[in-house]
Amino acid sequence: MKKISMKDIAQRAGVSTALVSYVLNGKEKESRVGEAIAEKIKLIANELSYQPNHLAKSLRSGKTHTIGLIIADISNPFFANIARVVEDEAKRNGYTVIIGSCDENAEKSLDLLNVLINRQVDGFVIVSCENSENQIYFLKEKNIPFVLLDRHFPDIQTDFVATNNFKASYDAGSHLVKGGYEKVGLIAYKSDMYHMVERIRGYRHALRDNGVDLNAEWLKEVRFETMETEVKTAIDEIMYSGHKVDALIFATYGLAINGLKYINELRLKVPSDLAIVSFGQAEVFDLYYCPISYLRQPLELLGKTAVQYLIAKMKNPDEGMKQILMEAKLIARDSSKARGVIFKG
């Protein structure tokens, strides 16, 4: 079957190929094409099922109208949902998104970056992983437009859109102490990534500002690669030792899921034996027998803003640097109810 070209449309409409090109590329106003003839050209293109040749177009313009999205972990609902938001917002602006998950691995992140650069994406939205600073320096050096999403490096000047992790963690700790819990633990990742450092810092400050002396044994840091076994060990150490906690904050959704599974195995009751607050929203928190309190990050706003910042940067490389921290909201439910209080809803 013959591929329909602009020339075919021009012949049918009785106009020049250049005129068809202006109309189908949305430049009819610039070229002062009459409204009636523009409508006629579009109607014929539709009737002939014309498909634009994106490859030829990108070769002419040097633009592919694609965005590379590198996320940390596609199995995490937070990142899966944010990928959907990025994809929808990009599509609304005429861009296609190619998504890759680096599984919190810098080598895999570098491989994805190289593949997407070879695919000639116009820019990147990146959820950075640990030890990937050199990749960010490389993009800056090559003047490839990018925006960091959810995570950034405070020592590298870049555009970023992220959550105020210190405040979110501070709110979780304060909520538990004010609810009557005196020994609040935190399970976090062992990581130098700024968002994790800030979550730990927020937790420490919340306890201190609410008059609780932090016991070093209440804070457990586990490795992503061996999370499942290390979370179990961490819970054993803080529940069956002289440093038992009565409440626990999980610094990520993945930690919470593994932790809640083990808490069930141990037949610990939430919240009577152990109150829970977690980062990251997911349907599973509604399905647990005791609805889990969580920190709701502004997922939609984060994703949309990152795309908008990137498009502005791609259109104007001299666009000023944009850095924004958004607030998470603590959704308090039965898993962290104040002692003697039952939440409704």
Secondary structure, 3 states (H helix, E strand, C coil): CCCCCHHHHHHHHCCCHHHHHHHHCCCCCCCCCCHHHHHHHHHHHHHCCCCCCHHHHHHHHCCCCEEEEEECCCCCHHHHHHHHHHHHHHHHCCCEEEEEECCCCHHHHHHHHHHHHHCCCCEEEECCCCCCHHHHHHHHHCCCCEEEECCCCCCCCCCEEEECHHHHHHHHHHHHHHCCCCCEEEEEECCCCHHHHHHHHHHHHHHHHCCCCCCHHHEEEECCCCHHHHHHHHHHHHHCCCCCCCEEEECCHHHHHHHHHHHHHCCCCCCCCCEEEEECCCCHHHHCCCCCEEEECCHHHHHHHHHHHHHHHHHCCCCCCCEEEECCEEECCHHHCCCCCCCCC
